[in-house]
Amino acid sequence: MTENEIFQIMFAGLQTQGLFLIGFAFLTWFAGRCAVVANESGNANIVSKIVTSAFALSSLWYLNMQFSYVSLVLNNAAHNLAVLKDSGTEVSGFGQNFIETYNASSSQVPTISLINEPIAIILVVSIALILLSAIWMSDSNKE
């Protein structure tokens, strides 16, 4: 495999994850709209709150998974470049910088982790708090 092929595979993976990210971001927005509409009607019962909460949390789960997959795609590309370099093939300056940026080695194969970078964790937790507070902390039962 050449350096060019590694980057082509990486960019194809990033495009795919980007499309999934757009879809799951839409579902997360839709969960927020469901919460608002259910509470605006003034008759949000416990069943609708539970169903909306389950939908919101599951959409956030998949949104978090997309962040994890993006990280995995980038780390896999860096690992493949490190393997290419260790096999004796010359790697460009950009490829070498990519290896160093992701601290890749040919002996350590990247694995997926559901715990992302701190900023992604803050984003997912804050969206979860926004959605759940819109669902559970409203005055929909107030007359």
NUDRENKOL-136759 format. One line per field, with one value per residue: residue number from 0; residue in one letter; x, z, y of N, C-alpha, C, O in turn. Coordinates in pm, whole numbers. Example, Ala and Ser with C-alpha at 12.3 -4.5 7.8 and 13.67 -1.06 7.14 Angstrom:
// residues 2
n: [0, 1]
res: [a, s]
nX: [1319, 1285]
nZ: [780, 708]
nY: [-569, -225]
caX: [1230, 1367]
caZ: [780, 714]
caY: [-450, -106]
cX: [1320, 1290]
cZ: [780, 787]
cY: [-330, 3]
oX: [1424, 1341]
oZ: [846, 804]
oY: [-332, 114]
***
This chain:
// residues 143
n: [0, 1, 2, 3, 4, 5, 6, 7, 8, 9, 10, 11, 12, 13, 14, 15, 16, 17, 18, 19, 20, 21, 22, 23, 24, 25, 26, 27, 28, 29, 30, 31, 32, 33, 34, 35, 36, 37, 38, 39, 40, 41, 42, 43, 44, 45, 46, 47, 48, 49, 50, 51, 52, 53, 54, 55, 56, 57, 58, 59, 60, 61, 62, 63, 64, 65, 66, 67, 68, 69, 70, 71, 72, 73, 74, 75, 76, 77, 78, 79, 80, 81, 82, 83, 84, 85, 86, 87, 88, 89, 90, 91, 92, 93, 94, 95, 96, 97, 98, 99, 100, 101, 102, 103, 104, 105, 106, 107, 108, 109, 110, 111, 112, 113, 114, 115, 116, 117, 118, 119, 120, 121, 122, 123, 124, 125, 126, 127, 128, 129, 130, 131, 132, 133, 134, 135, 136, 137, 138, 139, 140, 141, 142]
res: [m, t, e, n, e, i, f, q, i, m, f, a, g, l, q, t, q, g, l, f, l, i, g, f, a, f, l, t, w, f, a, g, r, c, a, v, v, a, n, e, s, g, n, a, n, i, v, s, k, i, v, t, s, a, f, a, l, s, s, l, w, y, l, n, m, q, f, s, y, v, s, l, v, l, n, n, a, a, h, n, l, a, v, l, k, d, s, g, t, e, v, s, g, f, g, q, n, f, i, e, t, y, n, a, s, s, s, q, v, p, t, i, s, l, i, n, e, p, i, a, i, i, l, v, v, s, i, a, l, i, l, l, s, a, i, w, m, s, d, s, n, k, e]
nX: [84, 54, 157, -17, -246, -315, -389, -605, -787, -826, -945, -1179, -1302, -1339, -1520, -1743, -1797, -1855, -2097, -2262, -2242, -2377, -2635, -2691, -2664, -2882, -3085, -3045, -3111, -3378, -3473, -3458, -3652, -3877, -3895, -3949, -4194, -4362, -4373, -4473, -4734, -4856, -4947, -4767, -4715, -4591, -4512, -4462, -4249, -4056, -4019, -3931, -3699, -3550, -3518, -3371, -3135, -3039, -2989, -2786, -2594, -2519, -2421, -2198, -2060, -1987, -1795, -1604, -1546, -1436, -1199, -1082, -1045, -855, -642, -591, -497, -260, -125, -99, 68, 295, 359, 419, 643, 821, 862, 1048, 988, 996, 856, 663, 718, 480, 343, 514, 484, 216, 222, 365, 194, -28, 95, 172, 259, 416, 379, 169, -160, -438, -740, -1096, -1251, -1496, -1474, -1404, -1210, -1160, -1312, -1510, -1644, -1746, -1917, -2108, -2215, -2318, -2516, -2679, -2766, -2907, -3113, -3240, -3314, -3497, -3695, -3770, -3778, -3980, -4276, -4504, -4711, -4834, -5109]
nZ: [0, -80, 24, -80, -130, 133, 234, 61, 139, 402, 362, 230, 434, 619, 480, 470, 747, 798, 661, 808, 1052, 996, 960, 1219, 1374, 1282, 1379, 1651, 1673, 1599, 1815, 2012, 1912, 1937, 2216, 2278, 2140, 2260, 2517, 2476, 2404, 2640, 2755, 2816, 2897, 3121, 2974, 2715, 2779, 2861, 2626, 2450, 2583, 2563, 2285, 2244, 2394, 2263, 2007, 2072, 2158, 1916, 1785, 1942, 1883, 1618, 1649, 1770, 1566, 1371, 1498, 1510, 1235, 1164, 1337, 1246, 988, 1050, 1183, 972, 804, 967, 971, 701, 682, 857, 710, 531, 322, 182, 343, 295, 399, 496, 558, 758, 950, 1005, 1126, 1358, 1474, 1554, 1718, 1638, 1601, 1453, 1591, 1767, 1736, 1651, 1842, 1879, 2086, 2318, 2472, 2409, 2293, 2531, 2464, 2295, 2469, 2647, 2472, 2402, 2656, 2733, 2535, 2599, 2856, 2789, 2625, 2798, 3010, 2881, 2837, 3091, 3283, 3255, 3262, 3190, 3314, 3461, 3541]
nY: [-116, 219, 553, 742, 585, 519, 771, 822, 624, 707, 962, 884, 738, 946, 1105, 938, 911, 1176, 1210, 1037, 1171, 1410, 1307, 1195, 1422, 1564, 1395, 1434, 1706, 1679, 1532, 1727, 1904, 1740, 1727, 1995, 2040, 1849, 1948, 2205, 2163, 2115, 1883, 1677, 1360, 1104, 879, 979, 1146, 961, 811, 1012, 1087, 847, 836, 1073, 1023, 794, 896, 1072, 889, 765, 988, 1042, 808, 858, 1058, 899, 716, 886, 961, 707, 650, 845, 775, 515, 568, 705, 499, 311, 457, 464, 193, 160, 326, 194, -34, 31, 195, 517, 796, 1086, 1433, 1539, 1303, 1202, 1404, 1364, 1112, 1177, 1366, 1216, 1042, 781, 434, 147, -84, -60, -107, 87, 121, 141, 382, 475, 692, 1008, 1291, 1556, 1790, 1690, 1524, 1713, 1848, 1644, 1579, 1828, 1868, 1652, 1729, 1963, 1858, 1671, 1836, 2001, 1818, 1710, 1916, 2103, 2311, 2166, 2031, 2217, 2415]
caX: [0, 134, 112, -133, -361, -352, -464, -733, -875, -860, -1042, -1307, -1360, -1384, -1641, -1851, -1830, -1917, -2237, -2330, -2247, -2487, -2760, -2715, -2685, -3023, -3168, -3032, -3195, -3517, -3506, -3484, -3782, -3979, -3906, -4015, -4332, -4436, -4396, -4554, -4875, -4908, -4996, -4660, -4728, -4466, -4474, -4400, -4120, -3963, -3990, -3850, -3566, -3481, -3479, -3266, -3010, -2987, -2930, -2658, -2502, -2466, -2341, -2070, -1992, -1927, -1671, -1509, -1505, -1346, -1070, -1027, -1000, -731, -538, -557, -413, -128, -64, -60, 187, 409, 394, 482, 776, 905, 891, 1158, 939, 1011, 731, 679, 719, 342, 316, 591, 417, 90, 259, 402, 77, -114, 180, 148, 370, 377, 350, 46, -275, -543, -871, -1200, -1281, -1616, -1437, -1338, -1134, -1238, -1410, -1622, -1720, -1821, -2025, -2212, -2279, -2400, -2636, -2765, -2830, -3005, -3229, -3312, -3379, -3615, -3798, -3812, -3784, -4073, -4400, -4612, -4823, -4884, -5233]
caZ: [0, -88, 109, -146, -105, 275, 249, -8, 227, 515, 321, 203, 565, 679, 409, 518, 884, 791, 623, 925, 1153, 957, 990, 1362, 1425, 1252, 1475, 1781, 1662, 1598, 1954, 2079, 1866, 2000, 2355, 2282, 2095, 2362, 2634, 2438, 2398, 2776, 2803, 2805, 3005, 3158, 2866, 2608, 2829, 2860, 2486, 2396, 2647, 2503, 2150, 2255, 2439, 2159, 1900, 2125, 2158, 1782, 1757, 2008, 1807, 1500, 1693, 1794, 1437, 1307, 1565, 1467, 1095, 1164, 1402, 1157, 880, 1107, 1207, 842, 759, 1048, 921, 572, 708, 917, 610, 449, 220, 220, 370, 274, 518, 545, 621, 883, 1043, 1043, 1222, 1484, 1531, 1618, 1803, 1588, 1587, 1375, 1680, 1843, 1646, 1714, 1870, 1899, 2225, 2330, 2545, 2309, 2342, 2632, 2407, 2244, 2586, 2695, 2376, 2414, 2787, 2734, 2454, 2679, 2961, 2725, 2582, 2912, 3087, 2805, 2850, 3228, 3373, 3202, 3336, 3106, 3396, 3534, 3481]
caY: [0, 341, 664, 800, 497, 534, 897, 809, 545, 792, 1063, 816, 710, 1071, 1147, 852, 950, 1307, 1193, 982, 1277, 1499, 1237, 1184, 1558, 1593, 1320, 1501, 1825, 1633, 1497, 1854, 1953, 1655, 1770, 2126, 2026, 1775, 2033, 2320, 2126, 2120, 1754, 1577, 1263, 1034, 788, 1057, 1194, 847, 778, 1121, 1075, 733, 877, 1174, 960, 704, 977, 1122, 775, 749, 1108, 1016, 702, 918, 1120, 790, 661, 982, 943, 578, 662, 923, 696, 404, 620, 731, 367, 255, 531, 418, 60, 184, 382, 90, -137, 79, 287, 657, 866, 1230, 1516, 1545, 1174, 1197, 1494, 1298, 1006, 1241, 1433, 1115, 958, 645, 341, 30, -196, -37, -96, 168, 62, 242, 414, 557, 813, 1092, 1405, 1629, 1883, 1611, 1479, 1830, 1872, 1542, 1594, 1950, 1843, 1563, 1809, 2051, 1779, 1613, 1942, 2044, 1715, 1681, 2030, 2204, 2332, 2116, 1983, 2331, 2464]
cX: [90, 77, -14, -258, -408, -434, -598, -833, -919, -966, -1178, -1378, -1412, -1510, -1762, -1894, -1894, -2064, -2318, -2345, -2360, -2621, -2790, -2727, -2829, -3114, -3162, -3116, -3342, -3562, -3535, -3619, -3895, -4003, -3982, -4163, -4415, -4467, -4477, -4702, -4938, -4959, -4891, -4672, -4596, -4420, -4406, -4264, -4016, -3922, -3901, -3710, -3485, -3433, -3364, -3133, -2953, -2928, -2796, -2553, -2438, -2386, -2202, -1991, -1926, -1798, -1563, -1457, -1411, -1206, -1003, -973, -866, -616, -496, -468, -272, -54, -17, 60, 311, 455, 467, 625, 871, 939, 1003, 1116, 954, 875, 758, 683, 581, 305, 388, 527, 286, 117, 289, 283, -10, -35, 165, 277, 322, 339, 219, -69, -385, -672, -971, -1225, -1404, -1590, -1350, -1250, -1221, -1343, -1530, -1708, -1805, -1939, -2139, -2287, -2367, -2525, -2732, -2838, -2936, -3131, -3309, -3378, -3502, -3729, -3855, -3833, -3876, -4193, -4520, -4731, -4886, -5010, -5245]
cZ: [0, 5, 50, -122, 40, 293, 176, 75, 346, 476, 287, 335, 632, 610, 456, 658, 888, 754, 739, 1034, 1121, 991, 1139, 1429, 1397, 1350, 1614, 1782, 1668, 1739, 2035, 2039, 1927, 2144, 2366, 2246, 2200, 2481, 2601, 2436, 2536, 2829, 2787, 2924, 3024, 3045, 2753, 2652, 2826, 2716, 2424, 2455, 2586, 2362, 2154, 2295, 2336, 2042, 1945, 2129, 2021, 1737, 1819, 1934, 1682, 1534, 1715, 1663, 1362, 1367, 1521, 1325, 1089, 1226, 1317, 1042, 931, 1133, 1076, 783, 837, 1004, 787, 590, 764, 819, 516, 338, 271, 233, 355, 407, 581, 617, 754, 990, 1093, 1147, 1358, 1552, 1608, 1701, 1767, 1587, 1510, 1464, 1756, 1746, 1716, 1734, 1894, 2049, 2228, 2408, 2451, 2375, 2440, 2573, 2350, 2359, 2640, 2602, 2394, 2547, 2790, 2650, 2531, 2787, 2903, 2688, 2700, 2998, 3014, 2820, 2991, 3317, 3322, 3292, 3259, 3187, 3476, 3465, 3492]
cY: [124, 448, 729, 716, 507, 661, 892, 731, 629, 895, 1002, 783, 835, 1124, 1067, 891, 1088, 1299, 1135, 1088, 1375, 1435, 1229, 1320, 1601, 1521, 1384, 1630, 1786, 1593, 1623, 1912, 1871, 1698, 1901, 2114, 1953, 1864, 2158, 2288, 2123, 1989, 1645, 1482, 1189, 942, 866, 1112, 1082, 813, 885, 1118, 962, 768, 976, 1110, 865, 783, 1035, 1011, 760, 871, 1092, 908, 760, 989, 1014, 732, 756, 969, 813, 585, 735, 843, 576, 451, 647, 600, 305, 326, 489, 280, 73, 235, 276, -22, -93, 174, 430, 723, 1016, 1305, 1528, 1416, 1159, 1286, 1433, 1189, 1068, 1307, 1335, 1015, 810, 563, 220, -88, -181, -10, -16, 90, 175, 260, 503, 685, 895, 1196, 1483, 1722, 1809, 1560, 1594, 1859, 1773, 1556, 1719, 1934, 1753, 1641, 1903, 1974, 1727, 1721, 1996, 1944, 1711, 1802, 2140, 2215, 2277, 2067, 2096, 2383, 2612]
oX: [189, -34, -105, -365, -528, -537, -695, -950, -1035, -1064, -1281, -1499, -1517, -1597, -1870, -2013, -1980, -2147, -2430, -2448, -2430, -2710, -2903, -2794, -2891, -3210, -3262, -3183, -3421, -3677, -3627, -3691, -3999, -4117, -4069, -4248, -4529, -4575, -4545, -4786, -5061, -5010, -4923, -4641, -4500, -4299, -4303, -4173, -3900, -3804, -3806, -3612, -3366, -3321, -3269, -3030, -2831, -2828, -2703, -2434, -2316, -2292, -2101, -1868, -1818, -1701, -1446, -1339, -1318, -1106, -882, -866, -774, -504, -379, -374, -175, 67, 94, 145, 420, 575, 566, 716, 987, 1034, 1047, 1202, 928, 789, 862, 654, 566, 244, 330, 516, 251, 43, 244, 273, -60, -90, 147, 387, 202, 274, 164, -76, -421, -708, -933, -1220, -1414, -1674, -1238, -1221, -1344, -1453, -1642, -1830, -1922, -2048, -2255, -2410, -2478, -2632, -2854, -2957, -3042, -3243, -3432, -3486, -3600, -3846, -3977, -3901, -3851, -4210, -4628, -4842, -4982, -5014, -5344]
oZ: [72, 57, 124, -96, 66, 361, 223, 82, 387, 548, 312, 345, 696, 676, 478, 686, 973, 809, 765, 1100, 1212, 1044, 1180, 1532, 1481, 1400, 1686, 1880, 1735, 1776, 2118, 2123, 1964, 2190, 2451, 2314, 2226, 2539, 2688, 2462, 2549, 2941, 2750, 3037, 2949, 3023, 2702, 2570, 2792, 2689, 2353, 2385, 2560, 2325, 2077, 2236, 2322, 1984, 1865, 2107, 2010, 1658, 1756, 1923, 1643, 1458, 1682, 1651, 1296, 1294, 1499, 1297, 1019, 1173, 1317, 1004, 863, 1109, 1069, 720, 780, 1000, 763, 521, 724, 840, 430, 268, 387, 147, 397, 513, 703, 724, 851, 1106, 1210, 1244, 1461, 1674, 1715, 1748, 1854, 1573, 1502, 1418, 1804, 1683, 1830, 1655, 1926, 2126, 2149, 2411, 2418, 2494, 2433, 2627, 2356, 2347, 2673, 2649, 2402, 2550, 2843, 2689, 2527, 2809, 2962, 2716, 2702, 3052, 3078, 2816, 3008, 3419, 3346, 3387, 3263, 3135, 3550, 3343, 3446]
oY: [130, 436, 766, 771, 504, 659, 951, 767, 624, 913, 1064, 799, 833, 1181, 1122, 904, 1114, 1372, 1179, 1095, 1418, 1501, 1254, 1332, 1667, 1580, 1386, 1659, 1853, 1617, 1625, 1965, 1926, 1705, 1916, 2171, 1992, 1855, 2211, 2374, 2129, 1984, 1532, 1518, 1210, 928, 822, 1122, 1106, 790, 854, 1144, 977, 734, 963, 1141, 855, 741, 1046, 1038, 745, 857, 1124, 916, 714, 983, 1035, 702, 710, 968, 809, 531, 692, 844, 538, 381, 615, 590, 252, 264, 479, 253, 4, 190, 269, -97, -170, 228, 459, 709, 1066, 1249, 1526, 1419, 1109, 1247, 1449, 1177, 1018, 1304, 1367, 915, 725, 616, 193, -181, -280, 95, -48, 3, 288, 164, 597, 775, 857, 1191, 1477, 1732, 1860, 1554, 1575, 1890, 1814, 1545, 1715, 1983, 1774, 1621, 1921, 2018, 1739, 1699, 2032, 1982, 1708, 1791, 2258, 2137, 2337, 2062, 2074, 2393, 2670]
***
